[in-house]
Amino acid sequence: MSQPPVTPAQPARRKQLLILAALVLLAGLAYTVWWALVARYHEHTDNAYVSGNLVQITPQTSGTVLSILADDTDYVTAGQPLVLLDPADARVALEQAEADLAQQVRLARNLFASRAAAAAQLAVRQAELTRAEADLARRQQAAGGAVAQEELAHAQSAVLTARAAQTSAKEQLSASEAQTEGTTPAEHPAVQRAAAKVREAHLAMTRAMLPAPVSGYVAKRSVQVGQRIQPGAPLMAIVPLTGLWVEANFKES
């Protein structure tokens, strides 16, 4: 039985098939090498989200919102005003604190003036006592007939009175020194306490403006104009672009 003749197209087709098979083998080998060296050490997924830190904007004082200077998705820089509160209450508190400070300064000055007056009064009482004792001593020396017993008794009474006045003056000076000892009018505790109240009121007034603590994009704004807010209430958040990350969910297989 004779074989069919070989056409010229069959060797060319066989050659093409061999080349195609070689390319497939090379591609498979290349993929195997790539997977062994690179791909098996990397994972990929379509279930991923970009996340970042949320810097909450919360007030430190209570107040009514006058204006809002940033909205969601707005980019803000550090220090930029975001929310303005009504400063009327804080301004009144500051004025009251300043008035109380002025009053305490006057009272402290009066205390130091009273101390000086008490010291001067003690000096006067001491002089009176010295004079009364000298008068009594003269009368006692002349007590024989020239000085009547009544005058001697009167001199003794004057000494007792002067000594009692001196004791009272000493107590008043001690009381004044107890309130002013070791301090000055500017450093008196009452003045320092009133000054601290002024600083506290001034700080509350400056906190009527809420600035952005960091640069980033505004998100989760919940505050509204006219709203009465309390300290610690979340008003909005800022997402800084310097701390972003990707949260990806991979299959366990």
Secondary structure, 3 states (H helix, E strand, C coil): CCCCCCCCHHHHHHHHHHHHHHHHHHHHHHHHHHHHHCHHHCCCCCCEEEEECCEEECCCCCEEEEEECCCCCCEECCCCEEEEECCHHHHHHHHHHHHHHHHHHHHHHHHHHHHHHHHHHHHHHHHHHHHHHHHHHHHHHCCCCCCCHHHHHHHHHHHHHHHHHHHHHHHHHHHHHHHHCCCCCCCCHHHHHHHHHHHHHHHHHHCCEEECCCCEEEECCCCCCCCEECCCCCCEEEECHHHEEEEECCCCC
